[in-house]
Amino acid sequence: MADDRLRVAVIIGSTRNGRFGPTVAGWFACRARRRQELDVDLVDLAEADLPDTLADQDERLPPQVQALAPRLAAADAFVVVTPEYNLSFPAPLKTAIDWFHEEWQAKPVTFVAYGRESGGLHAVAQLRQVFVELHAVPIRDAVSLPCYWNRFAPDGSWPRPGDGEDTVRATLDQLTWWARALRDARTKHPYNAQGETP
């Protein structure tokens, strides 16, 4: 049923000039869209143009934040596409995460990371800690692309048939399971981050 489709937000975490993030995100989103149960929303933080300075609690949210909030709130799951910079993830991605709260809660998140030999796994390890603090649910599986410049053809396509497909499939299987389970749980019992009984 169309109404049973899961909405997955694929977030491009890099905003720097010459970034490779859109290529990686487009590759992953293409595979996710092959699944009939998934509705993919590609969120580019460079286009979102969120302010660098966070608002105080009593300040009105900037229009860019107000524009992105409904897309994140509508998502049943998140895929964060991130490079690894200096053993961590990009500052604009941290700022984007910090602009929002309830939008992340009780929803699964996975990662598609790319970098040098580590394949972005240092960035993923830190992102897991950040999302747990925000009451999101990082799943076990993720996609890691070491030395990514050797893995894609100049046109952005995957050069070796079948290479990496098993990892993508397993990650999407796990993300889909958690997305459906947590959506059902939120529907029956709205999530309360304060831990109070409704």
GITA-V16543 format. One record per run of one state. SS is the DSSP state (helix for helix, strand for strand, loop for the rest). FROM is the first residue (numbers start at 1). TO is the last residue. If there is no record, write none. Layout:
SS;FROM;TO  SS;FROM;TO
This chain:
loop;1;1  helix;2;4  loop;5;5  strand;6;12  loop;13;20  helix;21;32  loop;33;37  strand;38;44  helix;45;48  loop;49;62  helix;63;74  loop;75;76  strand;77;83  loop;84;84  strand;85;85  loop;86;87  strand;88;88  loop;89;90  helix;91;98  loop;99;107  strand;108;115  loop;116;120  helix;121;133  loop;134;136  strand;137;138  loop;139;142  strand;143;146  loop;147;147  helix;148;150  loop;151;151  strand;152;152  loop;153;157  strand;158;158  loop;159;164  helix;165;188  loop;189;198
